[in-house]
Amino acid sequence: MSANFSNWLRRRQSRNALMKLDDRQLADIGISRSEIDFLLDGTRQHR
């Protein structure tokens, strides 16, 4: 399996897991739903 595909698959699995959390659970770990994709792409802006 190529590294790019492995990275994509890991990001997809992480996104799916994070999207299953409710907003309160996301807040407990310090992110909002709108930040998930940015976080996984490594482009999250610090608050």
GIDA-V560206 format. One line per field, one symbol per residue. ss: DSSP state (a for helix, b for strand, c for the rest). phi: phi as a letter, one per 20 degrees, with the letter a starting at -180 (. if undefined). burial: 1 if it has 24 or more other ideal C-beta (glycine too) atoms within 12 Angstrom, else 0. A space follows every 10 residues. Layout:
BEGIN
ss=???
phi=???
burial=???
END
This chain:
BEGIN
ss=ccaaaaaaaa aaaaaaaaac ccaaaaaacc ccaaaaaaaa acccccc
phi=.fffffffff ffffffffff feffffffen cdgfegffff emdfefe
burial=0000000000 0000000100 0000000000 1000110000 0000000
END
